[in-house]
Amino acid sequence: MTAIDQTQQPATPSVHRPPNPVRFVHAWLRRHDPGYGALRRAVRTALIMPAMLALGFKVIDNPLVALFGAFGSFAMLLLVDFTGPIQDRIRSQALLGVACAALISLGTLASQTTWISFVGMAIVAFVVLFSAVVSSVIASATTSLLLAFILPVSLAGPASQIPDRIAGWGMAAGASVIAIAILWPAATRDPIRVKAIAGCRAIAERLRHEIAFIVARGAAEAVSDYRAAIDAADDAVSDLYRTFLQTPYRPTGLTTSDRAVVRLVDDLRWCNTIVLRAQAAAHPHLHTPNPRVVAVKQAASEVLDRCAELLASPRDPSGPLDEAAASLHEELDRLEAQATRELPADACEGCAVDAMPERVVSALDPSFRAQELSFVVLQIAANTGVQAAAASRGWVARVLGRQPKGFTGLLSSVGERARAHLEPSSIWLHNSLRGAAALSLAVLVADLSNVQHGFWVAFGALSVLRSNALATGQNTLRAVLGTTAGFVIGGALVYAIGTNTTVLWILLPFVVLFAGIAPAAISFTAGQAAFTMVLLILFNIIAPAGWKIGLVRVEDIVIGGAVSLVAGLLFWPHGAGRSLGRALGRAYEDCVAYLAAAVEFGVGRCDPIAATATEPPRQAALAAAAASRRLDDTFRSYLADRGVKQVPLVDATRLVTGVTGLRLAADAVLELWQSDSAQAAERGAARRELLAYSASVSDWYRRLATGLAHDGEVPEPQEREREAAQRLVDAVARDLQGDGHGTATGVRVVWTGDHIDAVRRLEQTLVDSARVAITHQVPAESKSEDAAVAPL
């Protein structure tokens, strides 16, 4: 057919196709419920909850069994969703059922007397809420555990009802275990591990491009590739940190493997954000490449690649990682030997006296940068090896709690985490006290006021508890609005249906399905409305009472919300912003104290008499780790706060990152002097100079901590005095002219000074952010950053 013929053909009329509702719903769910987590929980609950209700009400013919079976299904399928391998999820689900049975027994016994129920609710709520700090598994099950006590303590009954109550909940627990295993089982979800793998690979690639950049001496193509690798590493580590902060609790369980993987977050951030960024700023292409430095970086990239492989397949043999780490150790030893052997001739021979400090520091700087990088990469390798060893343990070793070498046991870890938050400044302690006060007061008010459904007063308080008093008030209003909407819609349905329970049975699974999806995919208010409809239908099936049940629940939610608001005002009067400043101040104070103690330990190794008696500063290290953990939780609360962010997140994140750098720099100094090759040698002058420099930097950070905690002034960043550098070099001049271990000690003295200097240079990046945090002034160009976690 010719082109002319084609133009003469009549146009094909367009066919109007009506929109496909299935595709529309699927697209909507994919946008609002990524991964279909809420839909999965809702489907399971919509199937199991009516089944448990029917089993208890129609088959067993026991309304109490039916009630607890229905609420047990709701609590164990809709309010909790464990992550990890399916074996771990089944184990956690079963243990949750056992714990809930114990709480039901305690709640039933406590329900007999008003003051016992009040005290019991306070104790149980505090223990459950505070225990969540030690494990993300407990944290994710907190609401289910509290519900298992609130329901029986609010529905007073004799001890003879305990078997029926546990039977109902036990049916739901057994069904929930089966449901998570066979009803749309979720794939293994471990987002921290996945992002850590990507971070390891991205930093390894960055190191390889840096090597090419150094060797090529700044060639255009190498520069382009190097910059692209830097951007990719920044994106990967920022993505890891955002994922780490997405949950309102620290995403780490009590298992050794989980704890080891979460440790990688700080290590990878420090490596990419502080260590490698400082090296990039040094313009390595301007210097003659040092083959030993290049070899160390190449070995470090190999270690990171092996870490990524072992993280992806933790049950594989760890031999390749061990070999790569051993190779890095060897390259680092060669580098140190070269620095020790060549420094006097290359850096000092023929130097003028006034040029000596710069020549010494310049000659040792590449080796120091490589040593700093090696330390953090070996830290990453050690934690990766621990998680692999933990994952490879047999069943007996897991049950007996046998830990991989060099890792703290379960009880020790629990104790450290709990003690870290037994501080007046801990936001987790505040929230636990406030939650305990709100729930116990709600139970007391419900009992003394003789409301018809006292359970909903306590549950209303539980529903609206949030991080501060302002958010509590907002959620109280939203809860009441949602409940009212649910009452209007559900009440109209119940009024129209009347006593036809068959229709209610048919409606129940569909309403449960919507109630499960609504909070995550629509809003908290929609979830409250849907849940109110579920309750109207549920209670009208068990004990028909019509639309008045919804009206009663509106009243009860108002009472519970008011109790939560009062508790919020009592225990959290300042909001998350003020708390973040105090947590930052305490973290900087404790971490710089740890750095000073690590330097003191190092210089103690320079004294042949005191070296054997010098002990590593373990208590200072634990205090710094505890302060960092409290800061982490406070920062999460700040991110979750629905109020206006007075401090831009880019500044808040930079200050939090500074704490990490300070603490891990202290770790590096400690590791430097704990190595076997660190031998004692008398260097009194060098000790005095290092202690003086450490004291000067520590004093600056303490003043910064005071300013952050009390809205004070931020000190100006320090400039390193040329005279101080001269004095340090003079102090080790005799050592630099010798050989053997004495010279190695001199190199460590200079490297320790470099670690302190790296912390001093960090001051410049913190000053502006600290001033913004203190003055609460948000620059116009930063307002858009308040919507998400700022990049590192």
N, C-alpha and C positions, 0 to 999 in steps of 0.2 A: 504494500500500500504506500502511495506517495505521501509526501508531507501535505500536499494540497488536499488529498483525500481525508487525511486525519483531521484537518481543520473543519471539514464539512460534517463530521460525525456529531450527533447530538450529545450534549454533555450528560454524563450520568448523574441522575438526581441523587443528592445526599440523603442518606437514610438517618433519621433521628433515632438514636438509641437511648432509651430511658436509663437513668443512672442505676448502677448495680448496687443495691443496699449492702450486700455482703462485702463487696470490695470497699465500699465507703467505711463500713465498720472496721474492717481489717486495717485499712490505712490509718484510721483514727486511733486504734489501739496501738499500732506500731509507733505512732508519734508520741502518744501519751503514756505508754507502758512498754518502754524498750525492754526486750527480753521476755515480755509477757509474764513477769513475776507475779503481779497482782492478779492477772487473769488466771494463772495456774492455781494460786491459793484460793481464789473465788470459786473456781470450778470444783475443786476438791471439797470445799466446805459446802457448796450447794448440793453435792451428792451425799456427803457423809452426815451432815447435821440433820436433815429430815429423816435419814435412815435411822440414826440413833434415837431421835424423838419417837419415831414409829415403833422401834423395838422396845423402848421403855414404856410407852403409853399404850400401845395396842397389843403387844405380845406379852411383855412381863406384867403389864397392867399396874405400873407403879409410877405415879406422877413425879415423885421425887427422883427416881432413877432417870426418867425422861428429861426432867429439867437439867440435871447435872450432866447427862449425856449430851444434850443439845449445847449447853454452854462450854462443856469440855471440848466438843468439836470446834466450836467457834474459837476458843482460846488456843488450841493446839494446831489448828490448821490455818486460821486466818491471821492471828496475831503474831505468829512466829514463822520464820523461814530460815532454817540453818543452811550454811554453805559448806563447801568442801566435798570430799568424796562421799559416795552414797553410804559406805559403811560408817563413816563418822556421823552423817546425818541421822541414820537409823539409831545409832548409839545415843546421840544427843536427844533424839525424840523420846526414846525409852526412858532415859534418865530424867527427862522433864516430867514424864508421867508419874514416875516414882516420887519426885519432889512435890508435885501437885497433890498426890495422895496424902503425903505427910502434912502438907499445909491445910488440906480439907479437914483432917482429923483435928489439928490444932484449932482451926477456926470454929469448928462445931463445938468443941469443948469451951472455947473462950466466949461463945455467944450466950452462955447462960447468965452471965453477970455483966452489967454495964461497964464497971471500971476495969474488969479483966479484958473485955473486948477492946476497950480504949487503949489500955497498955499493950495488949497483945498486938493490935494493929500497928502501933507505933514501933514496936520492936521488930516485927516481921518486915514492915515497910522499909525501915532503915537498913536492916541486914540485907534484904534483897536488892535495894537500890545501891547501897554502897558496895556490895559484893560484885556488882557488875563492872567495877573498875578493874578487876583482876582478869577478866576474860570477855571477849566479844560474844562468846557463846551464851554466857549468863546475861550479858547486856541485851542481846536480841530476844531473850526469853523473859525479860523483866515483867512486862505487862501480863503475860500468861501466868507467871508465878503469883503476882499480886492479885489477879482475878481469882485464882484458886483459893486464896484466903478471904478476899472481900466477900465472895458469894456466900460461903457458909457462916462467916461471922455476922453478916447482915441479916441472914435468914435464921433466926434463932430456932434451935431444935435440940432435943435431948441427945445424949451420947448414943442412944440406941439407933439413931438415924445415920451414924457414921458408915456402917456397911452399905446402906443403900446409896448414900452420896458417893462413896468411893467406887461402888459398882458402876454407877452411871458415868463417872469421869473415867474409870478404867476402861469401859467399853470404848469411849471416845479415844483414849490414848492408844489402845490396841488398833483401832481402825485408822488412826492417824499414821501409825508406823507402816501399816500396809499401804495406805494411800500414797505416802511419799515415795514408796518403793515401786509401785506398779501403776499408779494413776498419774500419767503425764510426768514421769520422773525428770527432774531438772538435771541438766548437764552439770558437771563439776565446775563450780565457780570459785575462782581464786584470783580476783582481779589484781591484788597486790603482787602476786607472783608473776602474773603475765606482764604487768608493767615493769617489774624489776628485770625481767628477762630482756625486754626491749631497751631498758636503760643501760644494762651491761653491754649489749651489742652496740648501741649507739656511741657510748664512750670509747669502746674498743676501736670502732671505726674512726672516731675523732683522733685517737692517738696515732693510728696508722697514717692518717692524712697529715697530722702534725709532723710526723717523721719525714714524710715526703716533702713537706713545706720547708723543714729545716735543711734537708739535703739539697733541695733545689735552690736554696738561698733566696726565696721570695719570688720565684718565677710566677708569671701571671696565671698560668693554668693551675699551678699548685695552690696559689692564693685563693682562687675561686673554689676549688674543691675543699680546701681547708675551711673556708667560711661556711660552705654548705654543710660540712660535717659538724661544725660548731652549732649551727642553727638546729640541726637534727638532734644533737645531743641535748641541747637546751629544751627542745620540745618534748623529748622522751622523758626527761627527768621532771619537767613541769607537769606532764601528764601523770606520772607516778605520784607526785605529791598531791595533785588534785584528787586522784582516786583515793589516796590515803585519808584525805580530809572529808570525803563525801559522807561518811557515817558520823552520827553524833557521839560515837564512842570510838576508842582506839581499836582498829580492826585486827586484834590479835587474840587468839585463844590461849589456852593453858598448855597446849601441846608444844613440845620442844621445837618441832618443825615450824609451827606458826610464829613462835617468838623469834626464831632465827631469821625468817624471811622478813619480818617487819623491821628488824635491825638494819636491813639493807637500805631502807628508805633514807635514813640520815647519812649513811655512808656514801650512797650514790649522789645525794644532794651536795654533800661536802666536796666530794671529788670533782664534780662538774661545775659547781657554782663558785667554789672558793679556790681550790687548788689549781684546776686547769684554767680557770678564768685569769688567775694571777699570772700563770705561765704565758698565756696568750698576750697579756699586756706587756710582757717583757721583750717582745719582738725577737724571738730566737733566731730569725734569719739574719740578724745583724752580726751575729757572732759565728766564729768558726765552729762547725758541729763537733761536739765531743763524742767520739765513738762509743764510749762507755755509757753516756747518758742516752744515746740513741738505742743502745742495746737494752737498757733498763726499760725504756718506754715500749720497745717492741715486746719484751717479755711481759710487761704489764698488760698489753693488749691481748696477748695470748691467754693470760690468766682470766681476763674478763670474758673472753669467748668461751673458755671452759666452764666458767661460772654459769653463763647463760645456758649451756648445754645441760649441766647438772640440775639447774633449776627446772628446766623443761622436763627432764626425766630423772627425778630424784632417786629412783631405785637402781639406776645404772651404777656401775663401779666408779668410784671417785679417783681412780688411778690417774687419768689424764689431768685432772685438776691438781692433784698432788704433785705430779711431775712438773706442771707449768709453774706452780708456786715455788717448788725447789729451784727451778731455773731462775726465777725472779730473785730469790734469795742469793743465788750464786752471782748473778749480775750485780746485785746491790753490794755484795762483799767486794767484788772487783772494783766497783766504782769508789767505794770507801778507801780501798787500798791505793787506788790511783790518786785520790785527793790527798791522802796522807803522804804519799811518796813524792808527788810532783809539786805540791803547793809551795814549799820554800824556794825551790829553784825557779819556778815559773812566775810566782806572784811577788816574791819578796826580794829576790836577788837584784841588786842594782837599783832598788826603788829609793826615791827620796823619802824622808821620814814623813812628810806631810801627805804623801800619796799612798803610803802603805795601807791604811785602812780600806780605801777604795779598791786597791788591787787585791787585797785579801778577800774582801767580800765579793768582788766581781769573779775571782777565780773559784770561790766555793759556791757561788749562787747556783750554777747549773746542777752541781751535784746535790745541793740542798733541795732544789725543786724535784729532782728525781727521787731523792730519799722520801720527801713528803708524799709524792705520788705513790711510791711503793708501799708506804705504810697503809694508806687507805685502801689500796687494791688488795693487799694481803688481809686486811680486815674483812673486805667483801668476800674473799676466798674462804676465810675461816668460818664466817657465818653460813656461807653456802655449803661448806663441808659438814657443818653441824646439822643443817636441815636434812642433808642427804643421809647422814648417819642415823638421824632420828627416824626418817622415813623407812630405812632399811632394817630397823629393829624387828625382832620377832615378837609374836604375841605375848610371850612370857615376859620379855624384857619391858614391854609397854606396861603390862599389868603391874610389874614390880617397880616401875618408875625408874629404871636404869637409864641414866643420862649419858649422852656422848661425852667424851673426855673434854674437860675445860668448860662445861656448861652447867649452870646452876640447876638444881633439882626443882621439882614442882613446888614443894612447900617453901623453899627459899624464894622462888620467884613470886609466889603469892604474897609472902610476907613483905618483900621489897615493894611491891605495887601498893599494897594496903597502907604500909607505913608512909609511903610518899604522899598520900592524901589525908593522913591524920594530922593536918595542919590547918590552923584557922583560915588561911588564905585559899584553901583548896575549893575550887568551884564544885567539885564532885561531892565534897563533904557538905557544902551548902545545899546542893540540890537534894542530897539524901535526907538531910535534916528537914528541909522544907517539904519534901514529899511525905516523910513520915508524919510530920505535924498536920499536913492537910488531910491525909487519909484517916488518921486517928481522930481528928476533930470531926470529920465527916461522919464517921461511924458513931461518935458520941452524940452529935447533933441529931442524926437519924434516930437513934435510940431514945433520946430524951424528948424529941418532938413527936414521937409516935407516928411518923409518916407512913403511908400505906406500903410503899415499896422502898424501904431504907437502903436496899442494895444500890439503887440508882443514885442516891446521894453520894455514896462513896465512889461509885463508878464515874459519876459526873466529875468529881474532884480529880480522879485519875485521868480522865480524858483531856482536861484542860491544863494540866501541869506542864509548864514550859520553863525556859531558862531564866526568865526574869519577871518582875511584877507586871511590866507593861504588856509583855506577850501573854501572860496569864489573863489579863483583862480582855485582850483582843480575842483570845480563844474562848473565853467564857461567853462573850457576845456571839461568836460564830457558832458555838455549841448550842446556845439557846435558839438562835435563828434556825439552825439545821433541824433541831428537835421539833420546833414549832412547825416547820414545813413538812417534816415527816408525819407529825401528828395530824395535820390538816389532810394530807393526801391519804395516809393510812387510815385515819379515822373515817374519811369518806368511803373508802373501800369496805371497811368493816361494817359501817352503817348500811351500805348498799347490799352487802352480802348477807348480813344478819347472822343467823345461827347456822348457816350452811357451811359446816366445817370441811366438807369435801372440796369446796372451792378454795378455802384457806390452805388446805394441804397442797393443792395444785399450784397456788401462788407462791408458797413458801420457798421452794428452791430458786425460783426466778428472782425473788426479792433478795435472797441471800447472795445470789450471783452478783446482782447490782451493788449490794452493800460491800462486797469484797473489792470490786473494781473502783467504785466511786472515790474513796479517799485518795488513792494514788493517781488515778487518771483524771479526776475532775477537781475536787477540792475537799477540804476537811468538813466544810458545811454540808456538802452533798453526802458525804459519808455518814454524818450524824443523822441526816434526814432518812437515808436508806436504813440505817440501823434501827431507828425508831419504828419504821414500818415492819422490820423483822420482829421486833419485840411485840408490837401490837398483834401481829398474826400468831406469834408463838404463844403468848399468854391467852389469846382467845381460843386457841386449839386446846390448851390444857385446862383452862378455867375461863369460859366465856364471860366477858364483862363489857364488851362493846368498846366504843370510842373513848370512854372515860379513862382507860389505862394510859392513853397518850397524854391526856391532860395532866394526869398525875406525874408522868415522867418529866414534862416541862417544868413543873414545880420543883421536882427533885434535882434536875440539872441546875436550876437557878441556885438552889441551896448549895450544891456541891461546888459550883463555880465560885460562889461568894466565899466559901471556905478556902478554896485554892488561892483566891486573890488576897485574902488576909494573910495566909501563910507566905505568899510571895512577898508581900510588903514587909513582913517580919524578918524573913531570912535572906532577902536579896534586894536591899533598898537602893543599891547603887547602879545596877545594870551591868551588862557584860563589858562595856567599854572601860569603865573604871577598873573592873576586875582584871582586864587584859593588861593594863598598865602596871598593876601591882604584881601580877604574875611575871611580867617581863623583868621588873626590877629585881624580884627575888631570884629569878633564874640567872640574870647577869651577875648578881652578887655571889651566888653559890658557885657558878662556873668559873668566875675569875679567882675565887678562893681555891678551887681545885687546880687551876693553872699555876698559881703561886706555890701551892704545895708540891706540884709535880716538878717545878723548877728547883725548889728547895731540896727535893729528893735527888735530883740530878746533880746539883752542886755538892750534895753530901757524898756522892760517889767519887768526887775529886779529893776527898780527904781519906788517906789510907787508914787512919785510926777509926774514923766514924763510919766508914763505908759499910762494914759488915753489920753494924747495928742499925743502919738506916732502913726503915720499912716503907714500902710504897703507900701512898696516901689513900687507902681504900675507903675510909669513911668520907673523905672529901669527894671521892669519885661517886660514891653512892648518893651523897647529898646533891651533887650536880645532876645526876641522872634523875633523881626524884623531882628536882625543880623543873627539869626539862619535861618530865611527864606531866606535871601539873600545868605547865604552860601549854602543852599540847591540848589538854582537855579544855583549858580556858579559851584557847584560840578556836576550838571547835564550837564552843558556846557562842563566841563572838560571831562566827560565820552563820550560826543558826538563828541568831537574834533577829527578830522581825523589825526591830526599830531601825532608825536611820543610822547608817555607819558614819560616825564622825571622823574616823581615821580611814583614809583610803586603804584598800586591801594591799596595794602594792607596797605601802609603807609598813603596814602591820606585818606582812609576810617577810619583808627585808629584816625587820627587827627580830622575828622568830628565827630566821635563818642565821642571824648573827650569833644567837645563843648556841646553835648547833656547831658553828665554826669554832667558837671559844672552847666549848667542851671537848670537841674532838682534837683541837690543837693541844690541849692538856694531855689527852690520851697519847698523842704522837710524842710529846716530850717524855712521858713516862716510859713508853716503849723504847725510845732511843737509849735511855740509860739503864733499862732492865736487860738489854741484850747481853749475851754471854761475853762478847768481846769488849764490853765496857769495863775497863780496869781502873782501879783507884790510882790516882796520882795527885801529888800535892800541887794544887793550883789556887792558892789562897787569894791572889789578886783577881783571877778570873771569877772565882766564886763571888767575891764582893761586887764585881761589876754586873754579873748576871742577876744577883739578888736586887741590886739597886735598880736595874732596868725593869725587872719584873715588878718591883714595888711601884715604880712610876706608872707602868701600864695598868696595874691592878687598881691603883688609886683613881685613874681616869674612869675605869669601868664602874667602880663603886659610886662615883659621882653621877655617872649616867644612870645607874640603878636607882639612886635616890631621886633623881629628876623624874624618871618614868613612874616610880611608885607614888610620888607625892606632888606631881605636877610642878616640879622645880625647874631649875635651869640645866641646860645641856652644856657640858664643857666643850671648849674648842678642841678639835683634834690636835694631837701632839705631832711635832716634827722631831725626828730623831736627831739628837745633837751629834755633830761631827766629833766633838771632844769625847763623847761616850764611845763611839766606834773606835777612836784612837786608843782609848784606855783599854777596851776589850782586846784589841789586837796586841797592844803592848803586854797585856797580862798573859797572853799565850805565846808571845814571841819566842821564849825559851823552848816551849814545847814544839813549835813549828820548825825549829832548827835541829831537833833530835830525830829519833827514829823509834820504831816499835810501838808499844802500847801508849807511851807517853804522847806521841804525836796523834794517835787516834783519839785520845782524850781531848787534845786541843781542837781537833776537827769537830768533835761533838759539842764542845763549848761554843764554837762559832755557830754550828747548826742550831743549838738551843737558842742562841741570840736571834737567829733568823726566824725561828718559830715565834718568839716573842714579838719580833718586828712585824711578822705577818698579822698578828693580832692587833698590833698598833695601826698598821695600814688599814685594817678593817674599820677603824674608828671613822675614817672619812666617809665611808658609805652609810654609816649609821646616824650621823649627826642630823642631817636634814629630815630623815624619817622620824627620828626621836622628837625633833622640834614640832613636827606636824602632829605627832601623837599627843604631845603635851598641850599644845595650844588648841587642839581640836579644830584646826582650820583646814577645810577641804578645798584644795585648788580646783578651779573650774574645769581644767583639763583632766582632772583625775576622777570626776564624778562618774564617768561611764565605767570605771573599773570596779565600782561597788557591786556590780551585778554578779560577779563570779570571782573565784579565787584568782588572785593576781599571779602572773608568771613570776618565776624566780629571778 
